[in-house]
């Protein structure tokens, strides 16, 4: 069996993309909100999940130059788990989606 690490999300940017330039290329990081709706006790309930996303090089440049908070996008990518030491020396763990493809759905402004 050939299993793959593949993620597809449709949502809205929670913040303007933050572009950082490194010697080996550009990186962009941003948050994405995805929404699920369900009915509970006859009322529609919205459940929002926040995702941390990063992209590199040409994809990073495309996102950084064309998207802003509130933009609706579709992304394809993969999940990556990593750890780092914070300023107090504590080990922190983070799960990110590394974006390899993005489709712009709208350029609407955030409310």
Contact map, one row per residue, 1 for C-alpha under 8 A:
111000000000000000000000000000000000000000000000000000000000000000000000000000000000000000000000000000000000000
111100000000000000000000000000000000000000000000000000000000000000000000000000000000000000000000000000000000000
111110000000000000000000000000000000000000000000000000000000000000000000000000000000000000000000000000000000000
011111000000000000000000000000000000000000000000000000000000000000000000000000000000000000000000000000000000000
001111100000000000000000000000000000000000000000000000000000000000000000000001100000000000000000000000000000000
000111110000000000000000000000000000000000000000000000000000000000000000000111100000000000000000000000000000000
000011111000000000000000000000000000000000000000000000000000000000000000001111100000000000000000100000000000000
000001111100000000000000000000000000000000000000000000000000000000000000011110000000000000000000000000000000000
000000111110000000000000000000000100000000000000000000000000000000000000011100000000000000000000000000000000000
000000011111000000000000000000000100000000000000000000000000000000000001111000000000000000000000000000000000000
000000001111100000000000000000011110000000000000000000000000000000000001110000000000000000000000000000000000000
000000000111110000000000000000011100000000000000000000000000000000001111100000000000000000000000000000000000000
000000000011111100000000000001111000000000000000000000000000000000011111100000000000000000000000000000000000000
000000000001111100000000000001111000000000000000000000000000000000001100000000000000000000000000000000000000000
000000000000111110000000000001100000000000000000000000000000000000011100000000000000000000000000000000000000000
000000000000111111000000000001000000000000000000000000000000000000111000000000000000000000000000000000000000000
000000000000001111100000000111100000000000000000000000000000001100111000000000000000000000000000000000000000000
000000000000000111110000000111000000000000000000000000000000000100000000000000000000000000000000000000000000000
000000000000000011111000011110000000000000000000000000000001100100000000000000000000000000000000000000000000000
000000000000000001111100011100000000000000000000000000000000000000000000000000000000000000000000000000000000000
000000000000000000111110111000000000000000000000000000000000000000000000000000000000000000000000000000000000000
000000000000000000011111111000000000000000000000000000000000000000000000000000000000000000000000000000000000000
000000000000000000001111100000000000000000000000000000000000000000000000000000000000000000000000000000000000000
000000000000000000000111110000000000000000000000000000000000000000000000000000000000000000000000000000000000000
000000000000000000001111111000000000000000000000000000011000000000000000000000000000000000000000000000000000000
000000000000000000111101111100000000000000000000000000011101100000000000000000000000000000000000000000000000000
000000000000000000111100111110000000000000000000000001111001100000000000000000000000000000000000000000000000000
000000000000000011110000011111000000000000000000000001110001101100000000000000000000000000000000000000000000000
000000000000000011100000001111100000000000000000000111100000000000000000000000000000000000000000000000000000000
000000000000111111000000000111110000000000000000000111000000000000000000000000000000000000000000000000000000000
000000000000111010000000000011111000000000000000011110000000000000000000000000000000000000000000000000000000000
000000000011110000000000000001111100000000000000011110000000000000000000000000000000000000000000000000000000000
000000000011110000000000000000111110000000000001111000000000000000000000000000000000000000000000000000000000000
000000001111000000000000000000011111000000000001111000000000000000000000000000000000000000000000000000000000000
000000000010000000000000000000001111100000000111100000000000000000000000000000000000000000000000000000000000000
000000000000000000000000000000000111110000000111000000000000000000000000000000000000000000000000000000000000000
000000000000000000000000000000000011111000011110000000000000000000000000000000000000000000000000000000000000000
000000000000000000000000000000000001111100011100000000000000000000000000000000000000000000000000000000000000000
000000000000000000000000000000000000111111111000000000000000000000000000000000000000000000000000000000000000000
000000000000000000000000000000000000011111111000000000000000000000000000000000000000000000000000000000000000000
000000000000000000000000000000000000001111100000000000000000000000000000000000000000000000000000000000000000000
000000000000000000000000000000000000001111110000000000000000000000000000000000000000000000000000000000000000000
000000000000000000000000000000000000001111111000000000000000000000000000000000000000000000000000000000000000000
000000000000000000000000000000000000111101111100000000000000000000000000000000000000000000000000000000000000000
000000000000000000000000000000000000111100111110000000000000000000000000000000000000000000000000000000000000000
000000000000000000000000000000000011110000011111000000000000000000000000000000000000000000000000000000000000000
000000000000000000000000000000000011100000001111100000000000000000000000000000000000000000000000000000000000000
000000000000000000000000000000001111000000000111110000000000000000000000000000000000000000000000000000000000000
000000000000000000000000000000001110000000000011111000000000000000000000000000000000000000000000000000000000000
000000000000000000000000000000111100000000000001111100000000000000000000000000000000000000000000000000000000000
000000000000000000000000000000111100000000000000111110000000000000000000000000000000000000000001100000000000000
000000000000000000000000000011110000000000000000011111000000000000000000000000000000000000000011100000000000000
000000000000000000000000000011110000000000000000001111100000000000000000000000000000000000000001111000000000000
000000000000000000000000001111000000000000000000000111110001000000000000000000000000000000000001111000000000000
000000000000000000000000001110000000000000000000000011111011000000000000000000000000000000000000011100000000000
000000000000000000000000111100000000000000000000000001111111100000000000000000000000000000000000001000000000000
000000000000000000000000111000000000000000000000000000111111100000000000000000000000000000000000000000000000000
000000000000000000000000010000000000000000000000000000011111110000000000000000000000000000000000000000000000000
000000000000000000000000000000000000000000000000000000111111111000000000000000000000000000000000001111000000000
000000000000000000100000011100000000000000000000000001111111111100000000000000000000000000000000000000000000000
000000000000000000100000011100000000000000000000000000011111111110000000000000000000000000000000000000000000000
000000000000000000000000000000000000000000000000000000000111111111000000000000000000000000000000000000000000000
000000000000000010000000000100000000000000000000000000000011111111100000000000000000000000000000000000000000000
000000000000000011100000000100000000000000000000000000000001111111110000000000000000000000000000000000000000000
000000000000000000000000000000000000000000000000000000000000111111100000000000000000000000000000000000000000000
000000000000000000000000000000000000000000000000000000000000011111110000000000000000000000000000000000000000000
000000000000000110000000000000000000000000000000000000000000001111111010000000000000000000000000000000000010000
000000000000101110000000000000000000000000000000000000000000000101111110000000000000000000000000000000000010100
000000000001111110000000000000000000000000000000000000000000000000111110000000000000000000000000000000000000110
000000000001111000000000000000000000000000000000000000000000000000011111000000000000000000000000000000000011111
000000000001100000000000000000000000000000000000000000000000000000111111100000000000000000000000000000011111110
000000000111100000000000000000000000000000000000000000000000000000000111110000000000000000000000000000011111000
000000000111100000000000000000000000000000000000000000000000000000000011111000000000000000000000000001111100000
000000011110000000000000000000000000000000000000000000000000000000000001111100000000000000000000000001111000000
000000111100000000000000000000000000000000000000000000000000000000000000111110000000000000000000001111100000000
000001111000000000000000000000000000000000000000000000000000000000000000011111000000000000000000001111000000000
000001110000000000000000000000000000000000000000000000000000000000000000001111100000000000000000111110000000000
000011100000000000000000000000000000000000000000000000000000000000000000000111110000000000000000111000000000000
000011100000000000000000000000000000000000000000000000000000000000000000000011111000000000000011110000000000000
000000000000000000000000000000000000000000000000000000000000000000000000000001111100000000000011110000000000000
000000000000000000000000000000000000000000000000000000000000000000000000000000111110000000001111000000000000000
000000000000000000000000000000000000000000000000000000000000000000000000000000011111000000001110000000000000000
000000000000000000000000000000000000000000000000000000000000000000000000000000001111100000111100000000000000000
000000000000000000000000000000000000000000000000000000000000000000000000000000000111110000111000000000000000000
000000000000000000000000000000000000000000000000000000000000000000000000000000000011111111110000000000000000000
000000000000000000000000000000000000000000000000000000000000000000000000000000000001111111110000000000000000000
000000000000000000000000000000000000000000000000000000000000000000000000000000000000111111000000000000000000000
000000000000000000000000000000000000000000000000000000000000000000000000000000000000111111000000000000000000000
000000000000000000000000000000000000000000000000000000000000000000000000000000000000111111100000000000000000000
000000000000000000000000000000000000000000000000000000000000000000000000000000000000111111110000000000000000000
000000000000000000000000000000000000000000000000000000000000000000000000000000000011110011111000000000000000000
000000000000000000000000000000000000000000000000000000000000000000000000000000000011110001111100000000000000000
000000000000000000000000000000000000000000000000000000000000000000000000000000001111000000111110000000000000000
000000000000000000000000000000000000000000000000000000000000000000000000000000001110000000011111000000000000000
000000000000000000000000000000000000000000000000000100000000000000000000000000111100000000001111100000000000000
000000000000000000000000000000000000000000000000001111000000000000000000000000111000000000000111110000000000000
000000100000000000000000000000000000000000000000001111000000000000000000000011110000000000000011111000000000000
000000000000000000000000000000000000000000000000000011100000000000000000000011110000000000000001111100000000000
000000000000000000000000000000000000000000000000000011110010000000000000001111000000000000000000111111000000000
000000000000000000000000000000000000000000000000000000100010000000000000001110000000000000000000011111000000000
000000000000000000000000000000000000000000000000000000000010000000000000001110000000000000000000001111100000000
000000000000000000000000000000000000000000000000000000000010000000000000111100000000000000000000001111110000000
000000000000000000000000000000000000000000000000000000000000000000000000111000000000000000000000000011111000000
000000000000000000000000000000000000000000000000000000000000000000000011110000000000000000000000000001111110000
000000000000000000000000000000000000000000000000000000000000000000000011110000000000000000000000000000111110000
000000000000000000000000000000000000000000000000000000000000000000000011100000000000000000000000000000011111000
000000000000000000000000000000000000000000000000000000000000000000110111000000000000000000000000000000011111100
000000000000000000000000000000000000000000000000000000000000000000000111000000000000000000000000000000000111110
000000000000000000000000000000000000000000000000000000000000000000011110000000000000000000000000000000000011111
000000000000000000000000000000000000000000000000000000000000000000001110000000000000000000000000000000000001111
000000000000000000000000000000000000000000000000000000000000000000000100000000000000000000000000000000000000111
